[in-house]
Amino acid sequence: MVGKVAVLMGGCSSEREISLLSGQAVLNGLRDIGFDAHPVDTSAFPIFQLKQEGFIKAFIALHGRGGEDGTIQAILEYLSIPYTGSGVLASSLSIDKIQSKYLWKGYGLSTCPFISLNQSQMNKNLSHQVKKNLSHLGLPVFVKPNRAGSSLGVSRVNYMSDLEPALIKAFHYDQEILIETFLSGNEYTIGVIGTTVLPSIRIQCSREFYSYHAKYIANDTKYFCPSGLSVKKEEDLKSLSLAAWNALGCVGCGRIDVMADSAGRFYLLEVNTSPGMSSHSLVPIAAKKAGISFSELVGRILDLAN
């Protein structure tokens, strides 16, 4: 065995509660296969003491800012402690939806049309600026905080009268937001472990979109794995997802979210470099379909730590 492993969880982001669920599942999974794993809530434990406490590897089960944005990764590199997931730059890029999209566009990868808006623009000239740009996107649109996950702060805007409340909600989570065009096709997610692309999952929910409630509270959200795509479409989806993953420089384990339009064309949404890891999360579901148990999954992820 590798020695004492810190499972980093909790933290101070808006996704703290989800992180605690992921962390506990990872902790149990690692212990089930014999790892000397210990829970470390980064909101209460001084990270710089990991080394002197004898930890020699870190499994990052943190979500959101402070854990998924390159910050904790930079501290672990300073401490020379190998950790799971992507490095500092890839983590920082991936949590930034807007920068990810610009980079993908530079690589010629399809991502749905969007505009960005910061707090100062909203304060100065909201109606003229946004209405002018929205005319190119049309309605409905999605309003999203740029650097938040778990669909926190996300709204679907069907009418212009819904826009300002949606912007206020999104700005509660970030000072920069993006407004994306609405796509009416299916939503998919694709997990990656090392160089292995897992089977795609098609997400079906009864609400307007795959919201926080649909993800973590509702019991009528359905996940289809395999997703029901033809062999060719499945390969196209995997190819696009892997290209997006590689373009950002991601490594280890993560998840790519993709939407389809009414014609079935795929468009990249975002990459998650520290995806949910409870037994009911999406990457474990896809891994199970590929014949990988949860304990084997977390063991593989830890083995990729560097």
C-alpha positions in Angstrom: 0.0 0.0 0.0 1.0 3.6 -0.5 0.9 4.7 3.1 -1.3 7.3 4.8 -3.8 8.9 2.4 -5.7 12.1 3.1 -9.2 12.3 1.6 -9.7 16.0 1.2 -13.4 17.0 1.6 -15.8 19.6 2.8 -14.1 22.9 2.3 -15.8 26.3 2.3 -17.4 26.5 -1.2 -21.1 26.5 -2.0 -20.7 22.8 -2.8 -19.5 21.8 0.7 -22.4 19.4 1.5 -21.9 17.5 -1.8 -18.2 17.3 -1.2 -18.8 15.8 2.2 -20.9 13.1 0.6 -18.2 12.4 -2.1 -15.5 12.4 0.5 -17.2 9.9 2.8 -17.9 7.5 -0.1 -14.3 7.8 -1.3 -13.0 7.2 2.3 -15.1 4.0 2.6 -14.2 2.8 -0.8 -10.4 3.2 -0.2 -10.7 1.5 3.2 -12.6 -1.4 1.7 -9.6 -2.3 -0.4 -7.0 -1.8 2.3 -5.8 1.8 2.0 -4.9 3.7 5.2 -7.3 6.6 4.4 -8.3 9.4 6.7 -10.9 12.2 6.3 -9.6 15.7 6.2 -12.1 18.6 6.1 -10.1 21.4 4.6 -12.3 24.0 6.4 -10.9 22.9 9.8 -7.5 21.3 9.1 -4.4 23.3 8.2 -3.4 21.9 4.9 0.2 22.8 5.4 0.4 20.3 8.2 -0.4 17.3 5.9 3.2 16.5 5.5 4.1 16.6 9.2 1.0 14.5 9.9 2.5 11.7 7.8 0.3 11.9 4.7 2.0 10.9 1.5 -0.9 11.1 -1.0 -4.1 13.2 -1.2 -7.4 12.2 -2.8 -9.2 15.4 -3.7 -13.0 15.0 -3.1 -13.5 18.8 -3.0 -15.9 20.6 -5.3 -16.0 24.2 -6.3 -13.7 27.0 -5.4 -10.8 26.3 -3.2 -10.7 22.6 -4.2 -11.4 22.4 -7.9 -9.8 25.6 -9.1 -6.1 25.0 -8.8 -5.7 26.4 -5.3 -5.4 23.2 -3.3 -3.5 21.7 -6.1 -0.8 24.4 -5.8 -0.5 23.9 -2.1 -0.1 20.1 -2.5 2.6 20.7 -5.2 4.4 23.1 -2.8 4.3 20.3 -0.2 5.4 17.7 -2.8 2.4 15.5 -2.0 1.0 13.6 -5.0 -2.7 14.3 -5.5 -5.6 13.0 -7.6 -7.0 14.8 -10.6 -5.7 17.6 -12.9 -2.9 20.0 -12.2 -3.0 23.7 -11.3 -3.4 25.1 -14.7 -5.9 22.6 -16.0 -8.0 22.9 -12.8 -8.0 26.7 -13.0 -9.1 26.6 -16.7 -11.7 23.9 -16.3 -13.6 25.6 -13.5 -13.8 28.8 -15.6 -16.6 28.0 -18.1 -15.9 31.1 -20.2 -12.2 30.5 -20.7 -12.8 26.8 -21.4 -15.2 27.8 -24.2 -12.8 30.3 -25.7 -10.0 27.6 -25.7 -12.3 25.0 -27.2 -13.3 27.4 -30.0 -9.6 28.0 -30.7 -9.3 24.2 -31.2 -12.3 24.1 -33.5 -14.5 22.2 -31.0 -18.2 22.8 -30.9 -19.6 24.7 -27.9 -23.0 26.4 -27.9 -23.1 30.2 -28.5 -22.8 32.4 -25.4 -22.1 35.8 -24.1 -20.3 36.8 -20.9 -21.2 39.5 -18.4 -19.4 40.8 -15.3 -20.7 42.7 -12.4 -19.6 46.1 -13.6 -21.4 45.7 -16.9 -24.6 44.8 -15.1 -24.3 47.9 -12.9 -23.6 50.2 -15.8 -25.6 49.3 -18.8 -27.6 46.2 -18.3 -30.6 46.6 -20.6 -28.8 48.0 -23.7 -25.8 45.6 -23.5 -27.6 42.4 -22.7 -30.6 43.0 -24.9 -28.3 43.7 -27.8 -26.3 40.5 -27.3 -29.3 38.4 -26.5 -30.8 39.3 -29.9 -28.1 37.0 -31.4 -28.8 34.2 -29.0 -32.6 34.3 -29.0 -34.8 33.0 -26.1 -34.8 30.9 -24.1 -31.3 31.1 -22.7 -29.5 29.7 -19.6 -27.8 32.1 -17.1 -24.9 30.5 -15.2 -22.3 31.7 -12.7 -19.0 31.3 -14.4 -17.1 29.4 -11.7 -19.8 27.5 -9.8 -20.9 23.8 -10.0 -23.8 21.5 -9.1 -26.1 23.9 -11.1 -26.1 26.4 -8.2 -27.2 29.8 -9.4 -28.4 28.5 -12.8 -31.7 29.7 -14.3 -33.5 29.1 -17.6 -34.8 32.4 -18.9 -37.8 32.1 -21.2 -38.9 35.8 -21.2 -37.0 39.1 -21.0 -38.9 39.8 -17.8 -37.1 36.8 -16.2 -33.7 38.0 -17.1 -32.8 40.4 -14.3 -33.8 38.1 -11.4 -31.8 35.3 -13.1 -28.7 37.6 -13.3 -29.1 38.7 -9.7 -29.3 35.0 -8.7 -26.2 34.1 -10.7 -24.1 37.0 -9.4 -24.7 35.8 -5.9 -22.3 32.9 -6.8 -19.8 34.7 -9.0 -18.8 38.2 -10.3 -18.8 36.9 -13.8 -21.6 35.0 -15.5 -22.3 33.5 -18.9 -25.5 33.4 -20.9 -25.8 30.4 -23.1 -28.2 29.7 -26.0 -30.9 27.0 -25.3 -30.4 23.6 -26.9 -33.5 21.4 -27.1 -31.7 18.0 -27.4 -30.6 15.5 -24.8 -28.0 16.1 -22.1 -25.1 13.7 -21.8 -22.1 13.2 -19.5 -18.9 11.3 -20.2 -16.4 10.1 -17.6 -12.7 9.7 -18.1 -10.2 7.7 -16.0 -6.7 8.1 -17.2 -6.9 7.5 -20.9 -10.1 5.4 -20.6 -13.4 7.0 -21.7 -16.3 5.5 -19.9 -19.7 4.8 -21.5 -21.8 7.9 -21.9 -24.8 8.6 -19.7 -28.0 10.3 -21.0 -29.8 12.4 -18.4 -33.5 12.8 -18.3 -35.3 15.0 -15.8 -38.9 16.1 -15.6 -38.0 19.8 -14.8 -37.1 22.6 -17.1 -33.4 21.7 -16.8 -31.0 19.6 -14.9 -31.0 21.8 -11.8 -29.6 21.3 -8.3 -33.0 20.0 -7.2 -33.0 17.5 -10.1 -29.5 16.4 -9.3 -29.7 15.9 -5.6 -33.3 16.0 -4.3 -35.8 14.8 -6.9 -36.4 11.1 -7.2 -37.7 11.2 -10.8 -34.5 12.1 -12.6 -33.4 9.2 -14.8 -29.9 8.2 -16.0 -29.5 5.9 -19.0 -26.2 4.0 -19.4 -25.7 3.0 -22.2 -27.3 6.2 -23.4 -29.1 4.8 -26.4 -26.9 6.4 -29.0 -25.9 4.6 -32.2 -22.3 3.2 -32.2 -21.2 6.0 -34.5 -22.9 8.8 -32.4 -21.4 7.3 -29.2 -17.9 7.4 -30.8 -18.5 10.9 -32.0 -19.5 11.9 -28.4 -16.5 10.2 -26.9 -14.1 11.8 -29.4 -15.4 15.3 -28.8 -15.3 14.8 -25.0 -11.7 13.5 -25.1 -10.6 16.3 -27.3 -12.1 18.8 -24.9 -10.4 17.1 -21.9 -7.0 17.0 -23.7 -7.4 20.6 -24.9 -7.6 21.8 -21.2 -4.7 19.6 -20.2 -6.7 17.5 -17.8 -5.5 14.2 -16.3 -6.6 11.7 -13.8 -10.4 11.3 -13.5 -13.1 13.8 -14.5 -16.3 14.3 -16.4 -17.3 16.2 -19.5 -20.9 17.5 -19.9 -22.4 17.9 -23.4 -25.7 19.0 -24.8 -27.3 18.1 -28.1 -29.4 20.3 -30.3 -32.7 19.3 -32.0 -30.7 17.7 -34.9 -28.6 15.6 -32.5 -25.4 17.7 -32.9 -23.2 17.8 -29.8 -22.0 20.9 -28.0 -19.6 21.1 -25.1 -20.8 22.6 -21.8 -18.1 22.2 -19.2 -15.5 19.9 -17.7 -15.5 18.8 -14.1 -12.0 17.9 -12.8 -13.3 16.8 -9.4 -16.7 15.1 -10.2 -19.1 13.8 -7.6 -17.9 10.5 -6.2 -20.7 9.2 -4.1 -22.0 5.7 -5.1 -24.9 7.4 -6.9 -22.8 10.0 -8.8 -22.4 9.9 -12.5 -18.8 8.7 -12.9 -19.3 5.7 -10.6 -22.5 4.8 -12.5 -20.6 4.8 -15.8 -17.7 2.9 -14.3 -20.0 0.3 -12.9 -21.4 -0.2 -16.5 -17.8 -0.7 -17.7 -17.3 -3.4 -15.0 -15.4 -1.3 -12.5 -16.7 -1.4 -8.9 -16.7 1.7 -6.8 -13.8 0.6 -4.7 -11.8 -0.4 -7.8 -12.7 3.0 -9.3 -11.3 5.1 -6.3 -8.3 2.8 -6.2 -7.5 3.5 -9.8 -7.9 7.2 -9.4 -5.5 7.2 -6.4 -3.0 5.1 -8.4 -3.0 8.0 -11.0 -2.1 10.6 -8.4 1.2 12.4 -9.2 
